[in-house]
C-alpha cells in the first residue's frame, strides 16, 4: 500500500466539503484530478471511502475511520513543517490574522516593529472576522491571529496582549439627551437610546451588547454596519449611539468630526486583545517573542491614543 500526502489532503478536503467540486476548489485542482486521486486511494485501501451521490459525497463507515487517521497524519506533518520553519525563532514567513476592528489601527506599526527586528521576515496579513480567522488557524492557513479574548474553540491557545477600553460615541445632541455626567455614565444606563452595532459576525457587537446589558432582540438595536468607519458616520449623523474601541477613536473622530466621544465612569468597560495559535504548533520561543512585540506596539499605541484623547474629549453636559 502506497498512499501519498496529496491523496490524504484531497480526501480531507472532500470529507469537509462533502462535494467533489467544492473540495477541488479548496485544494486548487480540477475535479477530475481530485476524483482520480480519491479512486487511487480507495484502490490502495481496498474499500470505498465515500458514497457518491448526484449532489454530495458521504463518507462510508470505513471512510470515517480513515479520516481520523488522515487528520492525525496531516496534523503531524504540519507540526513537523512548523518546527523546521521556526527552528531559528521568529523568522521566515509569518501568516498573521487580525480582526477588522483592530487591523486598520495597528497593522502599520506592527509591520514596522516586526521588520525592524528582522528585515528578512516575510509577513502576510489577513484581515477577517473572528470565525473565519479561527477556521484558517485550524486549517493551518494562518500561524497566529490577533483577536478579542476569550476564544472558545478547541485546539487553540491564547496569550493576552493589552486591554482596549470602550468609549461612548454619539452626536452632541444624543449625548446631551442622556442627562448624565461623566462621573456616573455607565453602559447599562443608556436607557432607551438606540444602539448601533456592527453586523453579525463581528465580536465587537457581542461585546457591546454584553457590557450594555442588552441582547439582539432589543427594539433599539440596529446591527447593519460592516465597518467602524460606517458606524461612526451613522452615529455622527445622529442615528444613535455606539461603543467605539479606544484604539480606533482618534482615527474615527478625524474621519467623522461631528461625532463626539465620552468616557464611561470607572471601571471603564474594555475588551481583552490577545494572540492566538494552534495548540499543535511547536512553540520554541517564536510565539512569545511575537507576543512581546505586539504587546509593546499595542501599549505604545494606547499611550499615544490616551494622550491625544485627553485634550480632545469633554464629558456630556448634564441637563
ZILINWO-V191340 format. One record per helix or strand of 2 or more residues. SS is the DSSP state (2 for helix, 1 for strand). FROM is the first residue (numbers start at 1). LEN is the number of residues. If there is no record, write none. Layout:
BEGIN
ss | from | len
SS | FROM | LEN
SS | FROM | LEN
END
This chain:
BEGIN
ss | from | len
2 | 5 | 13
2 | 20 | 7
2 | 31 | 15
1 | 50 | 3
1 | 57 | 3
2 | 61 | 25
1 | 93 | 6
2 | 100 | 18
1 | 122 | 6
2 | 130 | 9
1 | 144 | 6
1 | 156 | 15
2 | 172 | 5
2 | 182 | 3
2 | 187 | 3
1 | 195 | 4
2 | 203 | 10
1 | 221 | 5
2 | 228 | 9
1 | 241 | 5
2 | 246 | 10
1 | 260 | 4
1 | 270 | 9
2 | 286 | 27
END
